[in-house]
């Protein structure tokens, strides 16, 4: 699937610091490993979700939500950047670099 994407001229990346910057501006299309009960691993297409702190309490605590999800499946629901970066590495996340963000 990823080869097909790059064959059609889409640039992909595994620069997770860049992904965090981008997802704070817009949803980003990602490819993520999905493990089945039998141990088989396939790739799924998903999008990023970011929620900034809303209340002053959340801002003071640094509460942010970083996620990659699709069709009701949340792959990387994380409360901080470090947790999200670990999840991206664990699930071999690759994303399409938007032309404009």
MDTraj code that builds the backbone (N, CA, C; nanometers):
import mdtraj as md
import numpy as np

residues = "UNK UNK UNK UNK UNK UNK UNK UNK UNK UNK UNK UNK UNK UNK UNK UNK UNK UNK UNK UNK UNK UNK UNK UNK UNK UNK UNK UNK UNK UNK UNK UNK UNK UNK UNK UNK UNK UNK UNK UNK UNK UNK UNK UNK UNK UNK UNK UNK UNK UNK UNK UNK UNK UNK UNK UNK UNK UNK UNK UNK UNK UNK UNK UNK UNK UNK UNK UNK UNK UNK UNK UNK UNK UNK UNK UNK UNK UNK UNK UNK UNK UNK UNK UNK UNK UNK UNK UNK UNK UNK UNK UNK UNK UNK UNK UNK UNK UNK UNK UNK UNK".split()
xyz = np.array([
    [0.0816, -0.1187, 0.0000],
    [0.0000, 0.0000, 0.0000],
    [0.0866, 0.1260, 0.0000],
    [0.1887, 0.1297, 0.0846],
    [0.2736, 0.2478, 0.0910],
    [0.3469, 0.2677, -0.0405],
    [0.3930, 0.1580, -0.1028],
    [0.4586, 0.1698, -0.2323],
    [0.3635, 0.2328, -0.3334],
    [0.2393, 0.1899, -0.3327],
    [0.1397, 0.2445, -0.4233],
    [0.1242, 0.3947, -0.4016],
    [0.1240, 0.4378, -0.2756],
    [0.1120, 0.5798, -0.2455],
    [0.2314, 0.6559, -0.3021],
    [0.3519, 0.6072, -0.2776],
    [0.4695, 0.6776, -0.3283],
    [0.4781, 0.6686, -0.4801],
    [0.4283, 0.5592, -0.5390],
    [0.4262, 0.5476, -0.6852],
    [0.3411, 0.6562, -0.7494],
    [0.2443, 0.7074, -0.6756],
    [0.1551, 0.8098, -0.7298],
    [0.1982, 0.9513, -0.6906],
    [0.3174, 0.9670, -0.6395],
    [0.3727, 1.0991, -0.6144],
    [0.3440, 1.1591, -0.4781],
    [0.2908, 1.0815, -0.3847],
    [0.2673, 1.1329, -0.2500],
    [0.3922, 1.1105, -0.1658],
    [0.4358, 1.2157, -0.0986],
    [0.5519, 1.2040, -0.0111],
    [0.5065, 1.1533, 0.1251],
    [0.5721, 1.0497, 0.1756],
    [0.5414, 0.9980, 0.3084],
    [0.6605, 1.0191, 0.4006],
    [0.6331, 1.0142, 0.5305],
    [0.7386, 1.0409, 0.6286],
    [0.7127, 0.9625, 0.7567],
    [0.8210, 0.9421, 0.8320],
    [0.8134, 0.8876, 0.9671],
    [0.8752, 0.9859, 1.0672],
    [0.8780, 1.1132, 1.0313],
    [0.9283, 1.2185, 1.1190],
    [0.8160, 1.2564, 1.2149],
    [0.8150, 1.1940, 1.3321],
    [0.7025, 1.2086, 1.4241],
    [0.6966, 1.3467, 1.4887],
    [0.8085, 1.4155, 1.5012],
    [0.8059, 1.5539, 1.5502],
    [0.7306, 1.6417, 1.4492],
    [0.7552, 1.6173, 1.3211],
    [0.6833, 1.6907, 1.2170],
    [0.5346, 1.6554, 1.2204],
    [0.5027, 1.5288, 1.2433],
    [0.3638, 1.4862, 1.2504],
    [0.2899, 1.5595, 1.3621],
    [0.3532, 1.5738, 1.4774],
    [0.2912, 1.6461, 1.5894],
    [0.2636, 1.7907, 1.5506],
    [0.3584, 1.8554, 1.4853],
    [0.3370, 1.9940, 1.4405],
    [0.2205, 2.0027, 1.3427],
    [0.2183, 1.9123, 1.2450],
    [0.1136, 1.9147, 1.1435],
    [-0.0246, 1.8870, 1.2016],
    [-0.0339, 1.7888, 1.2903],
    [-0.1653, 1.7494, 1.3416],
    [-0.2268, 1.8552, 1.4310],
    [-0.1471, 1.9507, 1.4793],
    [-0.2017, 2.0605, 1.5576],
    [-0.2697, 2.1639, 1.4688],
    [-0.2475, 2.1523, 1.3361],
    [-0.3071, 2.2445, 1.2395],
    [-0.4188, 2.1806, 1.1584],
    [-0.4049, 2.0503, 1.1282],
    [-0.5004, 1.9835, 1.0401],
    [-0.4938, 1.8324, 1.0624],
    [-0.5947, 1.7617, 1.0176],
    [-0.5907, 1.6156, 1.0224],
    [-0.4912, 1.5664, 0.9177],
    [-0.4145, 1.4653, 0.9530],
    [-0.3113, 1.4118, 0.8644],
    [-0.3416, 1.2639, 0.8383],
    [-0.3353, 1.2233, 0.7116],
    [-0.3593, 1.0839, 0.6734],
    [-0.2373, 1.0005, 0.7116],
    [-0.2619, 0.8876, 0.7780],
    [-0.1537, 0.8011, 0.8253],
    [-0.1768, 0.6560, 0.7833],
    [-0.0681, 0.5809, 0.7811],
    [-0.0718, 0.4357, 0.7649],
    [-0.0171, 0.3792, 0.8949],
    [-0.0853, 0.2808, 0.9513],
    [-0.0494, 0.2305, 1.0824],
    [-0.0636, 0.0788, 1.0837],
    [0.0261, 0.0102, 1.1552],
    [0.0176, -0.1354, 1.1665],
    [-0.1015, -0.1738, 1.2537],
    [-0.1713, -0.2776, 1.2104],
    [-0.2838, -0.3310, 1.2862],
    [-0.2590, -0.4791, 1.3071],
    [-0.2527, -0.5205, 1.4324],
    [-0.2268, -0.6607, 1.4638],
    [-0.3551, -0.7376, 1.4884],
    [-0.3685, -0.8515, 1.4219],
    [-0.4835, -0.9391, 1.4388],
    [-0.4560, -1.0391, 1.5516],
    [-0.5601, -1.1038, 1.5999],
    [-0.5473, -1.2003, 1.7098],
    [-0.4538, -1.3154, 1.6741],
    [-0.4456, -1.3520, 1.5450],
    [-0.3600, -1.4631, 1.5038],
    [-0.2136, -1.4213, 1.4826],
    [-0.1822, -1.2954, 1.5137],
    [-0.0457, -1.2469, 1.4990],
    [-0.0164, -1.1806, 1.3658],
    [-0.1076, -1.1927, 1.2711],
    [-0.0915, -1.1285, 1.1400],
    [-0.0958, -0.9765, 1.1577],
    [-0.0100, -0.9064, 1.0865],
    [-0.0081, -0.7601, 1.0921],
    [-0.0402, -0.7062, 0.9533],
    [-0.1361, -0.6150, 0.9475],
    [-0.1691, -0.5473, 0.8226],
    [-0.1577, -0.3975, 0.8455],
    [-0.1639, -0.3208, 0.7391],
    [-0.1585, -0.1756, 0.7490],
    [-0.3000, -0.1217, 0.7365],
    [-0.3318, -0.0197, 0.8141],
    [-0.4611, 0.0460, 0.8068],
    [-0.4389, 0.1925, 0.7729],
    [-0.5399, 0.2529, 0.7128],
    [-0.5364, 0.3957, 0.6819],
    [-0.6168, 0.4663, 0.7896],
    [-0.5598, 0.5701, 0.8478],
    [-0.6253, 0.6421, 0.9566],
    [-0.5914, 0.7907, 0.9459],
    [-0.6418, 0.8689, 1.0397],
    [-0.6132, 1.0129, 1.0415],
    [-0.5819, 1.0563, 1.1846],
    [-0.5073, 1.1640, 1.1944],
    [-0.4725, 1.2171, 1.3256],
    [-0.5882, 1.2980, 1.3833],
    [-0.5920, 1.3012, 1.5164],
    [-0.6872, 1.3838, 1.5900],
    [-0.6065, 1.4534, 1.6991],
    [-0.6237, 1.5850, 1.7107],
    [-0.5552, 1.6604, 1.8155],
    [-0.6583, 1.7463, 1.8881],
    [-0.6496, 1.7451, 2.0209],
    [-0.7345, 1.8346, 2.0997],
    [-0.6446, 1.9125, 2.1945],
    [-0.6489, 2.0433, 2.1785],
    [-0.5708, 2.1321, 2.2641],
    [-0.6407, 2.1466, 2.3990],
    [-0.5660, 2.1864, 2.5013],
    [-0.6281, 2.2119, 2.6319],
    [-0.7349, 2.3208, 2.6193],
    [-0.8492, 2.2997, 2.6839],
    [-0.9594, 2.3947, 2.6728],
    [-0.9649, 2.4881, 2.7936],
    [-0.9705, 2.4329, 2.9127],
    [-0.9835, 2.5153, 3.0333],
    [-0.8460, 2.5587, 3.0840],
    [-0.8478, 2.6553, 3.1733],
    [-0.7207, 2.7012, 3.2301],
    [-0.6547, 2.5900, 3.3088],
    [-0.7348, 2.5012, 3.3732],
    [-0.6776, 2.3879, 3.4464],
    [-0.6025, 2.2947, 3.3519],
    [-0.6657, 2.2658, 3.2392],
    [-0.6014, 2.1778, 3.1402],
    [-0.4737, 2.2411, 3.0877],
    [-0.4775, 2.3708, 3.0608],
    [-0.3576, 2.4392, 3.0100],
    [-0.2454, 2.4338, 3.1132],
    [-0.2784, 2.4538, 3.2405],
    [-0.1773, 2.4508, 3.3468],
    [-0.1161, 2.3120, 3.3626],
    [-0.1978, 2.2074, 3.3414],
    [-0.1484, 2.0698, 3.3513],
    [-0.0813, 2.0251, 3.2225],
    [-0.1029, 2.1001, 3.1149],
    [-0.0469, 2.0604, 2.9863],
    [-0.1277, 1.9518, 2.9177],
    [-0.2560, 1.9390, 2.9547],
    [-0.3406, 1.8342, 2.8961],
    [-0.3633, 1.8579, 2.7469],
    [-0.3203, 1.7648, 2.6688],
    [-0.3456, 1.7638, 2.5253],
    [-0.3829, 1.6202, 2.4909],
    [-0.4556, 1.6026, 2.3821],
    [-0.4859, 1.4678, 2.3358],
    [-0.4327, 1.4534, 2.1939],
    [-0.3521, 1.3503, 2.1752],
    [-0.2978, 1.3143, 2.0446],
    [-0.3523, 1.1754, 2.0119],
    [-0.4046, 1.1579, 1.8912],
    [-0.4604, 1.0282, 1.8562],
    [-0.4472, 1.0030, 1.7067],
    [-0.4480, 0.8766, 1.6710],
    [-0.4612, 0.8323, 1.5327],
    [-0.5745, 0.7322, 1.5343],
    [-0.6777, 0.7585, 1.4556],
    [-0.7938, 0.6710, 1.4609],
    [-0.8659, 0.6640, 1.3270],
    [-0.9533, 0.5645, 1.3161],
    [-1.0418, 0.5503, 1.2002],
    [-1.1528, 0.4520, 1.2343],
    [-1.2687, 0.4739, 1.1770],
    [-1.3827, 0.3826, 1.1917],
    [-1.4075, 0.3397, 1.3366],
    [-1.3887, 0.4299, 1.4304],
    [-1.4141, 0.3978, 1.5704],
    [-1.3006, 0.3274, 1.6419],
    [-1.1906, 0.3039, 1.5728],
    [-1.0740, 0.2411, 1.6345],
    [-0.9699, 0.3479, 1.6653],
    [-0.9337, 0.3591, 1.7911],
    [-0.8331, 0.4551, 1.8337],
    [-0.7016, 0.3805, 1.8525],
    [-0.6046, 0.4107, 1.7695],
    [-0.4772, 0.3393, 1.7733],
    [-0.3756, 0.3996, 1.8703],
    [-0.3734, 0.5293, 1.8845],
    [-0.2666, 0.5957, 1.9611],
    [-0.3194, 0.7032, 2.0544],
    [-0.4250, 0.6775, 2.1287],
    [-0.4815, 0.7774, 2.2192],
    [-0.3790, 0.8081, 2.3270],
    [-0.3281, 0.9318, 2.3262],
    [-0.2179, 0.9685, 2.4150],
    [-0.2439, 1.1040, 2.4789],
    [-0.1987, 1.1194, 2.6029],
    [-0.2190, 1.2438, 2.6762],
    [-0.0985, 1.3367, 2.6716],
    [0.0107, 1.2924, 2.6117],
    [0.1264, 1.3803, 2.5992],
    [0.2103, 1.3387, 2.4782],
    [0.3011, 1.4240, 2.4403],
    [0.3823, 1.4028, 2.3202],
    [0.4693, 1.2778, 2.3302],
    [0.5290, 1.2561, 2.4468],
    [0.6185, 1.1420, 2.4628],
    [0.5438, 1.0104, 2.4421],
    [0.4262, 1.0024, 2.5011],
    [0.3431, 0.8829, 2.4881],
    [0.3034, 0.8621, 2.3410],
    [0.2701, 0.9716, 2.2731],
    [0.2317, 0.9640, 2.1326],
    [0.3495, 0.9186, 2.0459],
    [0.4681, 0.9721, 2.0715],
    [0.5874, 0.9321, 1.9951],
    [0.6157, 0.7830, 2.0111],
    [0.6036, 0.7321, 2.1337],
    [0.6236, 0.5891, 2.1578],
    [0.5230, 0.5056, 2.0788],
    [0.3993, 0.5509, 2.0771],
    [0.2938, 0.4802, 2.0048],
    [0.3222, 0.4794, 1.8543],
    [0.3658, 0.5920, 1.8005],
    [0.3981, 0.6004, 1.6577],
    [0.5082, 0.5008, 1.6211],
    [0.6092, 0.4907, 1.7055],
    [0.7181, 0.3961, 1.6801],
    [0.6688, 0.2523, 1.6912],
    [0.5895, 0.2244, 1.7932],
    [0.5388, 0.0889, 1.8155],
    [0.4555, 0.0397, 1.6980],
    [0.3727, 0.1267, 1.6425],
    [0.2811, 0.0873, 1.5351],
    [0.3299, 0.1267, 1.3960],
    [0.4583, 0.1616, 1.3851],
    [0.5201, 0.1859, 1.2548],
    [0.4406, 0.2874, 1.1717],
    [0.4048, 0.3988, 1.2333],
    [0.3223, 0.5000, 1.1672],
    [0.4012, 0.5682, 1.0564],
    [0.3361, 0.5839, 0.9443],
    [0.3890, 0.6590, 0.8313],
    [0.2773, 0.7517, 0.7874],
    [0.3092, 0.8749, 0.7517],
    [0.2039, 0.9686, 0.7166],
    [0.2328, 1.0365, 0.5838],
    [0.1253, 1.0803, 0.5193],
    [0.1374, 1.1557, 0.3955],
    [0.1632, 1.3018, 0.4331],
    [0.2720, 1.3558, 0.3821],
    [0.3070, 1.4956, 0.4105],
    [0.2136, 1.5842, 0.3298],
    [0.1316, 1.6666, 0.3972],
    [0.0399, 1.7536, 0.3239],
    [0.1159, 1.8572, 0.2403],
    [0.0597, 1.8886, 0.1254],
    [0.1201, 1.9916, 0.0408],
    [0.1053, 2.1268, 0.1100],
    [-0.0116, 2.1496, 0.1715],
    [-0.0370, 2.2719, 0.2484],
    [-0.0877, 2.2306, 0.3846],
    [-0.0385, 2.2984, 0.4882],
    [-0.0892, 2.2702, 0.6233],
    [-0.1138, 2.4001, 0.6954],
])
top = md.Topology()
chain = top.add_chain()
for i, resn in enumerate(residues, 1):
    res = top.add_residue(resn, chain, resSeq=i)
    for name in ("N", "CA", "C"):
        top.add_atom(name, md.element.get_by_symbol(name[0]), res)
traj = md.Trajectory(xyz[None], top)
